[in-house]
Amino acid sequence: MTKENVKDLRAKILQGIKMSYNKLLAAKQKEDGELVISRKGKVVKIKAKKMVEQ
């Protein structure tokens, strides 16, 4: 693979990750669910609606 191919592939992967995160966040907000994330090395549950506020 050339460097340009790698850059294109990387951009597509990052775009896909962002799209899937936005879909997950929207679905969790719709059902008033929680997301489990890591904050400063600790596992934390946060309401999805608060993620938009941050």
PDB file of N, CA, C and O in Angstrom:
ATOM      1  N   MET A   1       0.847  -1.186   0.000  1.00  0.00           N
ATOM      2  CA  MET A   1       0.000   0.000   0.000  1.00  0.00           C
ATOM      3  C   MET A   1       0.890   1.246   0.000  1.00  0.00           C
ATOM      4  O   MET A   1       1.931   1.304   0.655  1.00  0.00           O
ATOM      5  N   THR A   2       0.442   2.209  -0.744  1.00  0.00           N
ATOM      6  CA  THR A   2       1.172   3.469  -0.752  1.00  0.00           C
ATOM      7  C   THR A   2       0.722   4.320   0.430  1.00  0.00           C
ATOM      8  O   THR A   2      -0.279   4.024   1.082  1.00  0.00           O
ATOM      9  N   LYS A   3       1.478   5.377   0.690  1.00  0.00           N
ATOM     10  CA  LYS A   3       1.131   6.254   1.812  1.00  0.00           C
ATOM     11  C   LYS A   3      -0.234   6.902   1.607  1.00  0.00           C
ATOM     12  O   LYS A   3      -0.990   7.099   2.559  1.00  0.00           O
ATOM     13  N   GLU A   4      -0.538   7.230   0.354  1.00  0.00           N
ATOM     14  CA  GLU A   4      -1.835   7.852   0.078  1.00  0.00           C
ATOM     15  C   GLU A   4      -2.983   6.871   0.312  1.00  0.00           C
ATOM     16  O   GLU A   4      -4.036   7.260   0.816  1.00  0.00           O
ATOM     17  N   ASN A   5      -2.789   5.614  -0.046  1.00  0.00           N
ATOM     18  CA  ASN A   5      -3.811   4.598   0.206  1.00  0.00           C
ATOM     19  C   ASN A   5      -4.039   4.425   1.702  1.00  0.00           C
ATOM     20  O   ASN A   5      -5.172   4.276   2.159  1.00  0.00           O
ATOM     21  N   VAL A   6      -2.949   4.446   2.453  1.00  0.00           N
ATOM     22  CA  VAL A   6      -3.056   4.302   3.905  1.00  0.00           C
ATOM     23  C   VAL A   6      -3.804   5.490   4.497  1.00  0.00           C
ATOM     24  O   VAL A   6      -4.643   5.313   5.380  1.00  0.00           O
ATOM     25  N   LYS A   7      -3.510   6.696   4.021  1.00  0.00           N
ATOM     26  CA  LYS A   7      -4.207   7.887   4.517  1.00  0.00           C
ATOM     27  C   LYS A   7      -5.702   7.814   4.221  1.00  0.00           C
ATOM     28  O   LYS A   7      -6.528   8.134   5.075  1.00  0.00           O
ATOM     29  N   ASP A   8      -6.042   7.390   3.003  1.00  0.00           N
ATOM     30  CA  ASP A   8      -7.451   7.265   2.631  1.00  0.00           C
ATOM     31  C   ASP A   8      -8.162   6.227   3.495  1.00  0.00           C
ATOM     32  O   ASP A   8      -9.270   6.460   3.978  1.00  0.00           O
ATOM     33  N   LEU A   9      -7.521   5.094   3.680  1.00  0.00           N
ATOM     34  CA  LEU A   9      -8.108   4.030   4.502  1.00  0.00           C
ATOM     35  C   LEU A   9      -8.294   4.497   5.941  1.00  0.00           C
ATOM     36  O   LEU A   9      -9.328   4.237   6.556  1.00  0.00           O
ATOM     37  N   ARG A  10      -7.294   5.184   6.472  1.00  0.00           N
ATOM     38  CA  ARG A  10      -7.362   5.697   7.841  1.00  0.00           C
ATOM     39  C   ARG A  10      -8.519   6.684   7.978  1.00  0.00           C
ATOM     40  O   ARG A  10      -9.260   6.638   8.961  1.00  0.00           O
ATOM     41  N   ALA A  11      -8.679   7.570   7.008  1.00  0.00           N
ATOM     42  CA  ALA A  11      -9.755   8.551   7.047  1.00  0.00           C
ATOM     43  C   ALA A  11     -11.117   7.862   7.008  1.00  0.00           C
ATOM     44  O   ALA A  11     -12.036   8.267   7.721  1.00  0.00           O
ATOM     45  N   LYS A  12     -11.252   6.834   6.189  1.00  0.00           N
ATOM     46  CA  LYS A  12     -12.513   6.104   6.100  1.00  0.00           C
ATOM     47  C   LYS A  12     -12.828   5.372   7.397  1.00  0.00           C
ATOM     48  O   LYS A  12     -13.980   5.338   7.829  1.00  0.00           O
ATOM     49  N   ILE A  13     -11.815   4.789   8.016  1.00  0.00           N
ATOM     50  CA  ILE A  13     -12.012   4.085   9.291  1.00  0.00           C
ATOM     51  C   ILE A  13     -12.446   5.064  10.372  1.00  0.00           C
ATOM     52  O   ILE A  13     -13.379   4.782  11.124  1.00  0.00           O
ATOM     53  N   LEU A  14     -11.779   6.209  10.458  1.00  0.00           N
ATOM     54  CA  LEU A  14     -12.136   7.204  11.465  1.00  0.00           C
ATOM     55  C   LEU A  14     -13.541   7.748  11.238  1.00  0.00           C
ATOM     56  O   LEU A  14     -14.277   7.982  12.197  1.00  0.00           O
ATOM     57  N   GLN A  15     -13.916   7.948   9.993  1.00  0.00           N
ATOM     58  CA  GLN A  15     -15.265   8.406   9.678  1.00  0.00           C
ATOM     59  C   GLN A  15     -16.298   7.366  10.109  1.00  0.00           C
ATOM     60  O   GLN A  15     -17.350   7.718  10.641  1.00  0.00           O
ATOM     61  N   GLY A  16     -16.002   6.095   9.882  1.00  0.00           N
ATOM     62  CA  GLY A  16     -16.905   5.023  10.294  1.00  0.00           C
ATOM     63  C   GLY A  16     -17.051   4.944  11.805  1.00  0.00           C
ATOM     64  O   GLY A  16     -18.144   4.703  12.317  1.00  0.00           O
ATOM     65  N   ILE A  17     -15.955   5.144  12.513  1.00  0.00           N
ATOM     66  CA  ILE A  17     -16.000   5.134  13.981  1.00  0.00           C
ATOM     67  C   ILE A  17     -16.876   6.276  14.484  1.00  0.00           C
ATOM     68  O   ILE A  17     -17.693   6.082  15.384  1.00  0.00           O
ATOM     69  N   LYS A  18     -16.711   7.462  13.908  1.00  0.00           N
ATOM     70  CA  LYS A  18     -17.518   8.613  14.325  1.00  0.00           C
ATOM     71  C   LYS A  18     -18.994   8.371  14.049  1.00  0.00           C
ATOM     72  O   LYS A  18     -19.847   8.697  14.874  1.00  0.00           O
ATOM     73  N   MET A  19     -19.295   7.797  12.886  1.00  0.00           N
ATOM     74  CA  MET A  19     -20.693   7.523  12.537  1.00  0.00           C
ATOM     75  C   MET A  19     -21.315   6.518  13.497  1.00  0.00           C
ATOM     76  O   MET A  19     -22.448   6.704  13.940  1.00  0.00           O
ATOM     77  N   SER A  20     -20.587   5.460  13.823  1.00  0.00           N
ATOM     78  CA  SER A  20     -21.131   4.444  14.716  1.00  0.00           C
ATOM     79  C   SER A  20     -21.295   4.993  16.133  1.00  0.00           C
ATOM     80  O   SER A  20     -22.253   4.640  16.821  1.00  0.00           O
ATOM     81  N   TYR A  21     -20.375   5.852  16.579  1.00  0.00           N
ATOM     82  CA  TYR A  21     -20.497   6.471  17.895  1.00  0.00           C
ATOM     83  C   TYR A  21     -21.746   7.347  17.944  1.00  0.00           C
ATOM     84  O   TYR A  21     -22.500   7.301  18.915  1.00  0.00           O
ATOM     85  N   ASN A  22     -21.964   8.142  16.903  1.00  0.00           N
ATOM     86  CA  ASN A  22     -23.139   9.018  16.871  1.00  0.00           C
ATOM     87  C   ASN A  22     -24.431   8.210  16.865  1.00  0.00           C
ATOM     88  O   ASN A  22     -25.404   8.605  17.508  1.00  0.00           O
ATOM     89  N   LYS A  23     -24.459   7.080  16.147  1.00  0.00           N
ATOM     90  CA  LYS A  23     -25.643   6.228  16.140  1.00  0.00           C
ATOM     91  C   LYS A  23     -25.878   5.615  17.523  1.00  0.00           C
ATOM     92  O   LYS A  23     -27.014   5.557  17.995  1.00  0.00           O
ATOM     93  N   LEU A  24     -24.809   5.163  18.162  1.00  0.00           N
ATOM     94  CA  LEU A  24     -24.925   4.594  19.502  1.00  0.00           C
ATOM     95  C   LEU A  24     -25.446   5.635  20.479  1.00  0.00           C
ATOM     96  O   LEU A  24     -26.348   5.354  21.268  1.00  0.00           O
ATOM     97  N   LEU A  25     -24.886   6.828  20.431  1.00  0.00           N
ATOM     98  CA  LEU A  25     -25.298   7.896  21.331  1.00  0.00           C
ATOM     99  C   LEU A  25     -26.770   8.254  21.115  1.00  0.00           C
ATOM    100  O   LEU A  25     -27.513   8.439  22.080  1.00  0.00           O
ATOM    101  N   ALA A  26     -27.187   8.349  19.864  1.00  0.00           N
ATOM    102  CA  ALA A  26     -28.589   8.674  19.568  1.00  0.00           C
ATOM    103  C   ALA A  26     -29.522   7.580  20.072  1.00  0.00           C
ATOM    104  O   ALA A  26     -30.582   7.875  20.623  1.00  0.00           O
ATOM    105  N   ALA A  27     -29.139   6.328  19.888  1.00  0.00           N
ATOM    106  CA  ALA A  27     -29.982   5.221  20.345  1.00  0.00           C
ATOM    107  C   ALA A  27     -30.083   5.197  21.866  1.00  0.00           C
ATOM    108  O   ALA A  27     -31.162   4.972  22.414  1.00  0.00           O
ATOM    109  N   LYS A  28     -28.979   5.423  22.536  1.00  0.00           N
ATOM    110  CA  LYS A  28     -28.987   5.426  24.008  1.00  0.00           C
ATOM    111  C   LYS A  28     -29.776   6.605  24.556  1.00  0.00           C
ATOM    112  O   LYS A  28     -30.442   6.482  25.584  1.00  0.00           O
ATOM    113  N   GLN A  29     -29.708   7.750  23.876  1.00  0.00           N
ATOM    114  CA  GLN A  29     -30.486   8.904  24.318  1.00  0.00           C
ATOM    115  C   GLN A  29     -31.970   8.636  24.154  1.00  0.00           C
ATOM    116  O   GLN A  29     -32.774   9.017  25.005  1.00  0.00           O
ATOM    117  N   LYS A  30     -32.331   7.987  23.069  1.00  0.00           N
ATOM    118  CA  LYS A  30     -33.733   7.703  22.786  1.00  0.00           C
ATOM    119  C   LYS A  30     -34.340   6.794  23.856  1.00  0.00           C
ATOM    120  O   LYS A  30     -35.494   6.972  24.246  1.00  0.00           O
ATOM    121  N   GLU A  31     -33.567   5.828  24.325  1.00  0.00           N
ATOM    122  CA  GLU A  31     -34.079   4.899  25.348  1.00  0.00           C
ATOM    123  C   GLU A  31     -33.689   5.320  26.762  1.00  0.00           C
ATOM    124  O   GLU A  31     -33.878   4.560  27.711  1.00  0.00           O
ATOM    125  N   ASP A  32     -33.145   6.528  26.904  1.00  0.00           N
ATOM    126  CA  ASP A  32     -32.700   7.061  28.201  1.00  0.00           C
ATOM    127  C   ASP A  32     -31.722   6.096  28.872  1.00  0.00           C
ATOM    128  O   ASP A  32     -31.844   5.782  30.056  1.00  0.00           O
ATOM    129  N   GLY A  33     -30.756   5.638  28.090  1.00  0.00           N
ATOM    130  CA  GLY A  33     -29.790   4.669  28.582  1.00  0.00           C
ATOM    131  C   GLY A  33     -28.509   5.304  29.086  1.00  0.00           C
ATOM    132  O   GLY A  33     -28.364   6.526  29.114  1.00  0.00           O
ATOM    133  N   GLU A  34     -27.585   4.441  29.483  1.00  0.00           N
ATOM    134  CA  GLU A  34     -26.292   4.870  30.005  1.00  0.00           C
ATOM    135  C   GLU A  34     -25.178   4.367  29.106  1.00  0.00           C
ATOM    136  O   GLU A  34     -25.315   3.349  28.427  1.00  0.00           O
ATOM    137  N   LEU A  35     -24.076   5.094  29.113  1.00  0.00           N
ATOM    138  CA  LEU A  35     -22.861   4.672  28.436  1.00  0.00           C
ATOM    139  C   LEU A  35     -21.815   4.370  29.494  1.00  0.00           C
ATOM    140  O   LEU A  35     -21.736   5.064  30.507  1.00  0.00           O
ATOM    141  N   VAL A  36     -21.027   3.358  29.270  1.00  0.00           N
ATOM    142  CA  VAL A  36     -19.948   3.009  30.182  1.00  0.00           C
ATOM    143  C   VAL A  36     -18.656   3.464  29.537  1.00  0.00           C
ATOM    144  O   VAL A  36     -18.301   3.012  28.449  1.00  0.00           O
ATOM    145  N   ILE A  37     -17.942   4.378  30.227  1.00  0.00           N
ATOM    146  CA  ILE A  37     -16.704   4.916  29.693  1.00  0.00           C
ATOM    147  C   ILE A  37     -15.608   4.832  30.744  1.00  0.00           C
ATOM    148  O   ILE A  37     -15.868   4.498  31.899  1.00  0.00           O
ATOM    149  N   SER A  38     -14.399   5.131  30.343  1.00  0.00           N
ATOM    150  CA  SER A  38     -13.279   5.187  31.262  1.00  0.00           C
ATOM    151  C   SER A  38     -12.884   6.647  31.448  1.00  0.00           C
ATOM    152  O   SER A  38     -12.621   7.358  30.479  1.00  0.00           O
ATOM    153  N   ARG A  39     -12.848   7.077  32.683  1.00  0.00           N
ATOM    154  CA  ARG A  39     -12.453   8.444  32.997  1.00  0.00           C
ATOM    155  C   ARG A  39     -11.330   8.394  34.020  1.00  0.00           C
ATOM    156  O   ARG A  39     -11.530   7.977  35.161  1.00  0.00           O
ATOM    157  N   LYS A  40     -10.142   8.826  33.597  1.00  0.00           N
ATOM    158  CA  LYS A  40      -8.949   8.808  34.438  1.00  0.00           C
ATOM    159  C   LYS A  40      -8.681   7.405  34.975  1.00  0.00           C
ATOM    160  O   LYS A  40      -8.305   7.232  36.134  1.00  0.00           O
ATOM    161  N   GLY A  41      -8.879   6.406  34.113  1.00  0.00           N
ATOM    162  CA  GLY A  41      -8.581   5.033  34.475  1.00  0.00           C
ATOM    163  C   GLY A  41      -9.661   4.315  35.262  1.00  0.00           C
ATOM    164  O   GLY A  41      -9.487   3.148  35.616  1.00  0.00           O
ATOM    165  N   LYS A  42     -10.759   4.975  35.542  1.00  0.00           N
ATOM    166  CA  LYS A  42     -11.847   4.344  36.289  1.00  0.00           C
ATOM    167  C   LYS A  42     -13.064   4.183  35.390  1.00  0.00           C
ATOM    168  O   LYS A  42     -13.346   5.029  34.542  1.00  0.00           O
ATOM    169  N   VAL A  43     -13.777   3.086  35.591  1.00  0.00           N
ATOM    170  CA  VAL A  43     -14.979   2.816  34.811  1.00  0.00           C
ATOM    171  C   VAL A  43     -16.127   3.624  35.399  1.00  0.00           C
ATOM    172  O   VAL A  43     -16.388   3.579  36.601  1.00  0.00           O
ATOM    173  N   VAL A  44     -16.817   4.372  34.517  1.00  0.00           N
ATOM    174  CA  VAL A  44     -17.884   5.269  34.950  1.00  0.00           C
ATOM    175  C   VAL A  44     -19.095   5.076  34.048  1.00  0.00           C
ATOM    176  O   VAL A  44     -18.957   4.936  32.833  1.00  0.00           O
ATOM    177  N   LYS A  45     -20.283   5.070  34.650  1.00  0.00           N
ATOM    178  CA  LYS A  45     -21.531   5.035  33.881  1.00  0.00           C
ATOM    179  C   LYS A  45     -22.080   6.454  33.823  1.00  0.00           C
ATOM    180  O   LYS A  45     -22.187   7.135  34.843  1.00  0.00           O
ATOM    181  N   ILE A  46     -22.431   6.895  32.600  1.00  0.00           N
ATOM    182  CA  ILE A  46     -22.946   8.244  32.397  1.00  0.00           C
ATOM    183  C   ILE A  46     -24.221   8.156  31.573  1.00  0.00           C
ATOM    184  O   ILE A  46     -24.286   7.396  30.608  1.00  0.00           O
ATOM    185  N   LYS A  47     -25.229   8.927  31.945  1.00  0.00           N
ATOM    186  CA  LYS A  47     -26.452   8.999  31.150  1.00  0.00           C
ATOM    187  C   LYS A  47     -26.101   9.562  29.778  1.00  0.00           C
ATOM    188  O   LYS A  47     -25.317  10.506  29.669  1.00  0.00           O
ATOM    189  N   ALA A  48     -26.672   8.994  28.755  1.00  0.00           N
ATOM    190  CA  ALA A  48     -26.374   9.414  27.380  1.00  0.00           C
ATOM    191  C   ALA A  48     -26.760  10.875  27.140  1.00  0.00           C
ATOM    192  O   ALA A  48     -26.110  11.567  26.356  1.00  0.00           O
ATOM    193  N   LYS A  49     -27.789  11.336  27.794  1.00  0.00           N
ATOM    194  CA  LYS A  49     -28.228  12.714  27.613  1.00  0.00           C
ATOM    195  C   LYS A  49     -27.189  13.698  28.131  1.00  0.00           C
ATOM    196  O   LYS A  49     -27.112  14.820  27.630  1.00  0.00           O
ATOM    197  N   LYS A  50     -26.395  13.317  29.111  1.00  0.00           N
ATOM    198  CA  LYS A  50     -25.352  14.189  29.639  1.00  0.00           C
ATOM    199  C   LYS A  50     -24.151  14.267  28.694  1.00  0.00           C
ATOM    200  O   LYS A  50     -23.388  15.231  28.750  1.00  0.00           O
ATOM    201  N   MET A  51     -23.975  13.273  27.834  1.00  0.00           N
ATOM    202  CA  MET A  51     -22.852  13.279  26.910  1.00  0.00           C
ATOM    203  C   MET A  51     -22.978  14.422  25.906  1.00  0.00           C
ATOM    204  O   MET A  51     -21.964  14.958  25.459  1.00  0.00           O
ATOM    205  N   VAL A  52     -24.176  14.798  25.552  1.00  0.00           N
ATOM    206  CA  VAL A  52     -24.374  15.902  24.617  1.00  0.00           C
ATOM    207  C   VAL A  52     -24.014  17.217  25.281  1.00  0.00           C
ATOM    208  O   VAL A  52     -23.488  18.120  24.630  1.00  0.00           O
ATOM    209  N   GLU A  53     -24.290  17.331  26.561  1.00  0.00           N
ATOM    210  CA  GLU A  53     -24.026  18.566  27.301  1.00  0.00           C
ATOM    211  C   GLU A  53     -22.534  18.825  27.435  1.00  0.00           C
ATOM    212  O   GLU A  53     -22.119  19.977  27.552  1.00  0.00           O
ATOM    213  N   GLN A  54     -21.722  17.777  27.420  1.00  0.00           N
ATOM    214  CA  GLN A  54     -20.281  17.949  27.656  1.00  0.00           C
ATOM    215  C   GLN A  54     -19.582  18.430  26.469  1.00  0.00           C
ATOM    216  O   GLN A  54     -18.367  18.625  26.505  1.00  0.00           O
TER     217      GLN A  54
END
